[in-house]
Amino acid sequence: MYYIKEINHKNPLLNVVSIINEPTKFQSLIYPNLGATLQQLSTNGIEIIDGISRNEGGLKTYKDKYNSSFLFPFPSRIPAGKYSFQNSEFELERNEKVLNNALHGHIHNKTFALTKKETSSNSARITFTYHNNGNAKGYPFPYQLEITYIFNENKLTLEFKITNVGNSSFPFGIGWHPYFKTKYLAKSILNFNAISQLQFNDKMVPESETLLKYDVPFNIKTKELDDGFVLNKPHATIKTHEYTAQLDFSSNKPNSYLQVYTPPNRACIAVEPMTCSPNSFNNKNGLLILEPSEIYNWNIDLKYSI
């Protein structure tokens, strides 16, 4: 039987919603005040998602690594935060100071309300909702975002529902930034079906597409990855010593995108599905437009086996 428990902390940023299934030794932690992000997913004693610790040090880690952040209204980087849309110029907050970029949208640190929850013997479903009134710097477009987690045995489904509640259309893309935990990264194998690889400049902004640098699937070994790919199919698999995890993600565009990153500690790997390319507000690759009152849905299935 699944059950859901809300647990408060003296620092509200560290409030959590815990989803537990004792027979399968399953536990998940979601932080509503950190963008409704998933900071733990473990089953049978195996940790799959590399999240933050529930303390001030964890908050610093989250600020630096964006663990499991939802990347909206754009994933990755926009140089100098500048873009144009419908003959108007905009400038987003530049939160990546070193490279002078706007990075990963603006919902990663927002407070989401828990609006629905239900459990049964074999599943749990929980929905978080965020309302934006259009006052974000450089993004004056009101919207509502609903994120629903559906937990089943060996599967997590993420459902995103974006509603344009304003009077004008707006540009957007969305992504997810999970880190997959492993003690043996060098022995892990990554697999996906890509058309091409993105070529980044010194600001980590894509300027062109090129042939793949690696034969896929490939063993991580000593590779230091911070690479973007244009996918032929919206799937990616990471096989570690401890488990295998498969991501399947829908998209209304012909292509989907994937970003892969190995952090310096090499205790995990980020495998990030995205609906668009980095800097899509300018290069238009995968860029989506939502008209007033329209709704956009995006789903991610994370299947895992021990």
Sequence and secondary structure as in RCSB ss.txt:
>XXXX:A:sequence
MYYIKEINHKNPLLNVVSIINEPTKFQSLIYPNLGATLQQLSTNGIEIIDGISRNEGGLKTYKDKYNSSFLFPFP
SRIPAGKYSFQNSEFELERNEKVLNNALHGHIHNKTFALTKKETSSNSARITFTYHNNGNAKGYPFPYQLEITYI
FNENKLTLEFKITNVGNSSFPFGIGWHPYFKTKYLAKSILNFNAISQLQFNDKMVPESETLLKYDVPFNIKTKEL
DDGFVLNKPHATIKTHEYTAQLDFSSNKPNSYLQVYTPPNRACIAVEPMTCSPNSFNNKNGLLILEPSEIYNWNI
DLKYSI
>XXXX:A:secstr
 EEEEEE  SSGGG EEEEEEGGGTEEEEEETTTTTEEEEEEETTEEEE    SSHHHHHHHHHH TTEEEBS  
SEEETTEEEETTEEEE    BTTTTEEESBS TT   EEEEEEE SSEEEEEEEEEE S BTTB   EEEEEEEE
EETTEEEEEEEEEE SSS EEE  EEE EEE S GGG EEEEEEEEEEEE TTS EEEEE  SS SSEE TT   
EEEEEEEEEEEEEE SS EEEEEE  SSS EEEEEE  TT SEEEEEEESS TTHHHH TT EEE TT EEEEEE
EEEEE 
